[in-house]
């Protein structure tokens, strides 16, 4: 079977990608430092522990497994942390990616599927975002991802490193079979925070900002089910296998939900009240991030049919009730 190196394969999105890759007939090899990932999430192929900035370790892994492509998920990704510690994001996300791509080129691996973000676009009030929207990131997280996109373009010109770039909107949900799911410590993502509040694991949910220029005063985001998202990555891999040109795609549904709308939906799905309090805005948060792109559907045949709020919250709730990975990495 064709081997794919999955960086960050012990994390939230990477572990779901490994499951879908294995189901599609590939062998996913997880490369992960376990700084934020979980060894218990590595269930669908071999595990190679290591840091992206360790070139010797990467060279050894490429030599051992001879992957046909890299799916690159490994990155720091918290907006608040990126605002407070930008140097950490530049060192980890950019230097790590550069080292990975250099190792891939040296090993003759010329296909990369890259996990980018809509945070590269920054603030564009009133605009639905497509792949040609000007990229003006508001924080070091988005800026570091944009820099990696630039590295990929330069490496294609110089070394023939072909790539598909996926700019995610907000990812939610979990594997419907609850084999893997979202499990962060500390947790910062809205849906699991809501579920923890519902389940009494935290005193309540804080809404960060209620004075945005939106119908209910809270931020609006475009949510994509994690399983739909990783299915797109398999389609991106097949795009490269078919020798099609390097391409960037937004992965969003085109439908935005406010924070309050997500809270209300969670109450309906779980049939439980959500304890809520209101707080100030967080630095670096955009008012509205919604995709206006149809490129992934038209060119890849991607259809995010599981990305309803009911399915995303329902699958996340099932995973939450399963107990997740516990406290052991």
C-alpha positions in Angstrom: 0.0 0.0 0.0 1.1 3.6 -0.6 2.6 5.2 2.5 1.7 8.8 3.5 3.7 10.6 6.2 1.2 12.4 8.5 2.8 15.1 10.6 0.7 15.9 13.6 -1.1 12.6 13.2 -1.6 12.2 16.9 -3.6 15.5 17.0 -7.2 16.3 16.5 -7.4 16.6 12.7 -4.4 14.5 11.9 -5.8 11.4 13.7 -9.0 11.7 11.8 -7.0 12.0 8.6 -5.1 8.8 9.5 -8.4 6.9 9.9 -9.7 8.1 6.5 -6.4 7.4 4.8 -6.3 3.8 6.2 -9.9 3.3 5.1 -9.0 4.6 1.6 -6.2 2.0 1.3 -3.2 4.0 2.3 -0.7 3.4 5.1 -0.5 6.5 7.3 2.7 6.9 9.3 2.2 9.4 12.2 5.1 11.8 12.9 4.3 13.7 16.1 6.2 15.2 19.1 3.2 14.6 21.4 3.5 18.2 22.7 -0.2 18.6 22.0 -1.0 15.2 20.4 -2.0 11.9 22.1 -0.2 8.5 21.5 -3.6 6.9 22.2 -4.9 8.6 19.0 -2.4 6.7 16.8 -4.5 3.7 15.8 -4.3 3.3 12.1 -0.7 3.0 11.2 2.9 3.2 12.5 4.0 5.9 15.0 7.3 7.7 14.7 7.9 10.2 17.5 9.9 13.3 16.7 10.1 17.0 16.4 9.7 18.7 13.0 12.9 20.7 13.6 15.0 17.5 14.0 16.4 17.1 10.5 18.3 13.9 11.3 15.2 12.3 12.7 13.1 13.3 9.7 15.7 11.9 7.3 15.6 8.6 9.1 11.8 8.4 9.0 11.8 9.2 5.2 14.4 6.6 4.6 12.6 3.9 6.6 9.1 4.4 5.2 9.7 6.0 1.8 6.4 7.9 1.8 4.8 9.0 -1.5 3.4 12.2 0.0 3.3 14.2 3.2 0.1 15.4 4.9 1.4 18.3 7.1 -0.9 19.1 10.1 1.7 19.6 12.8 1.6 23.2 14.1 0.8 25.4 17.1 -2.6 26.9 16.5 -4.0 29.0 19.3 -4.7 32.6 18.5 -4.4 33.9 22.1 -1.0 32.2 22.5 0.1 33.4 19.1 -0.6 37.0 20.2 1.3 36.5 23.5 4.2 34.4 22.2 4.7 35.1 18.4 8.3 34.0 18.4 7.2 30.5 19.4 4.9 30.3 16.4 7.5 31.5 13.9 10.0 29.0 15.3 7.7 26.0 15.5 5.4 26.5 12.5 7.8 28.1 10.0 11.1 26.6 10.9 9.5 23.2 11.4 7.8 23.3 8.1 11.0 24.4 6.3 12.9 21.5 7.8 10.2 19.1 6.8 10.1 20.3 3.2 13.9 20.2 2.9 13.9 16.6 4.2 11.1 15.7 1.8 13.0 17.1 -1.2 16.2 15.3 -0.2 14.3 12.0 0.1 12.6 12.5 -3.4 9.1 13.0 -1.9 7.6 15.7 -4.0 3.9 15.8 -3.0 2.6 17.8 0.1 -1.0 18.3 1.3 -0.7 21.3 3.7 -3.1 22.3 6.5 -3.4 26.0 6.3 -6.1 28.3 7.8 -8.6 31.0 6.9 -6.7 33.1 9.6 -4.3 34.0 6.7 -7.0 36.3 5.4 -7.4 38.4 8.5 -10.3 40.8 8.9 -12.5 41.5 5.9 -15.8 42.6 7.3 -18.8 41.9 5.1 -16.8 39.8 2.7 -17.2 36.1 2.0 -13.8 34.8 1.5 -12.5 33.0 -1.5 -9.0 31.8 -2.5 -8.1 35.2 -4.1 -9.0 37.3 -1.1 -6.1 39.4 0.1 -4.2 37.6 2.9 -3.7 40.0 5.8 -3.4 37.9 8.9 -4.0 39.5 12.3 -1.7 37.3 14.4 1.4 35.1 14.3 -0.7 32.0 13.8 -2.2 33.2 10.5 1.1 34.9 9.5 3.1 31.7 10.1 0.7 29.7 8.0 0.9 32.2 5.2 4.7 32.1 5.4 4.6 28.3 4.9 2.3 28.7 1.9 5.0 31.0 0.5 7.7 28.4 1.2 5.8 25.8 -0.7 5.5 28.0 -3.7 9.2 28.7 -3.7 10.1 25.0 -3.2 7.9 24.1 -6.1 9.7 26.6 -8.3 13.2 25.5 -7.2 12.7 21.8 -6.4 9.4 20.6 -8.0 7.6 20.2 -4.6 4.0 20.0 -5.7 1.3 20.9 -3.1 -2.3 21.3 -2.3 -3.1 23.9 0.3 -6.3 23.8 2.4 -7.4 26.9 4.2 -9.7 25.7 7.0 -12.5 27.5 8.5 -13.6 26.3 12.0 -13.4 22.6 12.5 -15.8 20.8 14.8 -17.2 17.4 15.5 -15.5 14.0 15.9 -15.3 10.5 14.4 -18.9 9.2 14.4 -17.6 5.9 15.7 -15.8 7.7 18.6 -12.4 6.0 17.9 -10.7 9.4 17.8 -11.8 12.9 18.6 -11.0 16.4 19.9 -9.0 16.3 23.2 -7.0 19.4 24.2 -5.5 20.4 27.5 -6.3 23.2 28.0 -9.3 23.3 25.7 -9.9 26.5 23.7 -12.3 25.5 21.0 -16.0 26.5 21.2 -17.9 23.2 20.8 -15.9 21.1 23.3 -15.9 24.1 25.7 -19.7 24.2 25.5 -19.9 20.4 26.1 -17.7 20.7 29.1 -19.9 23.4 30.5 -23.0 21.4 29.9 -21.5 18.3 31.6 -20.3 20.3 34.6 -16.6 20.0 33.9 -16.3 23.8 34.0 -18.3 26.4 35.8 -19.7 27.8 32.5 -18.8 29.1 29.1 -17.5 32.6 28.6 -18.6 34.4 25.5 -15.6 36.6 24.5 -17.2 39.7 23.1 -20.8 40.6 22.7 -20.4 43.9 20.9 -19.4 42.8 17.4 -21.2 44.2 14.4 -23.3 41.0 14.0 -27.0 40.3 14.5 -26.5 39.1 18.1 -23.2 40.8 18.9 -21.1 37.7 18.9 -18.5 36.5 16.3 -19.6 34.5 13.3 -17.7 31.5 12.0 -18.1 28.9 9.2 -18.0 25.4 10.8 -16.8 22.2 9.0 -17.2 18.7 10.3 -13.7 17.2 10.9 -14.7 14.1 8.8 -15.7 16.2 5.9 -12.4 18.1 6.3 -10.2 15.1 6.2 -12.1 13.6 3.3 -11.0 16.7 1.4 -7.4 15.8 2.2 -7.7 12.4 0.5 -9.2 14.2 -2.5 -6.3 16.6 -2.5 -3.9 13.7 -2.3 -5.5 12.1 -5.3 -5.4 15.4 -7.1 -1.6 15.3 -6.8 -1.4 11.6 -7.7 -3.2 12.6 -11.0 -0.4 15.1 -11.7 -2.7 18.1 -11.5 -1.2 21.5 -10.7 -0.5 22.8 -7.2 -3.7 24.5 -5.9 -5.1 26.3 -2.8 -8.7 25.5 -1.6 -10.9 27.0 1.1 -12.7 24.4 3.2 -15.9 26.0 4.4 -19.6 25.5 3.9 -20.4 29.1 3.1 -22.8 29.2 6.1 -21.8 31.3 9.2 -23.0 30.6 12.8 -22.6 33.1 15.6 -21.3 32.0 19.0 -24.8 32.3 20.5 -26.3 30.2 17.6 -23.8 27.4 18.4 -24.6 27.5 22.1 -28.4 27.3 21.3 -27.8 24.4 18.9 -25.8 22.5 21.6 -28.6 23.0 24.1 -31.1 21.4 21.6 -28.8 18.5 20.6 -27.9 17.6 24.2 -31.3 18.6 25.7 -29.3 20.3 28.5 -28.9 24.0 29.5 -25.6 25.7 28.7 -24.3 27.9 31.6 -23.0 31.1 30.0 -21.3 34.3 31.1 -20.1 37.3 29.1 -16.6 38.6 28.9 -14.5 41.1 26.8 -13.2 40.6 23.3 -10.0 38.6 22.8 -7.2 40.3 20.9 -6.8 38.8 17.4 -10.4 37.6 16.9 -12.0 38.6 13.6 -15.7 39.6 13.5 -16.8 37.2 10.7 -15.0 34.4 8.8 -17.1 32.7 6.2 -16.0 31.0 3.0 -17.5 32.2 -0.3 -15.6 29.6 -2.3 -17.0 26.8 -4.4 -13.6 25.7 -5.8 -13.2 22.6 -3.7 -16.6 21.3 -4.8 -16.2 22.1 -8.4 -12.6 20.9 -8.8 -12.2 18.2 -6.1 -15.8 17.0 -6.0 -15.8 17.8 -2.2 -19.2 17.7 -0.6 -19.3 18.6 3.2 -22.6 16.7 3.8 -21.9 16.0 7.4 -21.2 19.7 8.3 -24.6 20.4 9.9 -24.5 21.9 13.4 -26.6 18.9 14.6 -24.1 16.4 13.3 -21.1 18.2 14.5 -22.3 18.7 18.0 -23.9 15.2 18.1 -20.7 13.5 17.1 -18.6 15.7 19.5 -21.1 14.9 22.3 -20.8 11.2 21.7 -17.0 11.5 21.8 -17.1 13.6 24.9 -19.3 11.1 26.7 -16.9 8.3 25.8 -14.2 9.7 28.0 -11.8 10.6 25.2 -8.1 9.7 25.8 -8.2 10.3 29.6 -5.2 12.1 31.0 -2.4 10.0 29.5 -0.5 11.0 26.4 
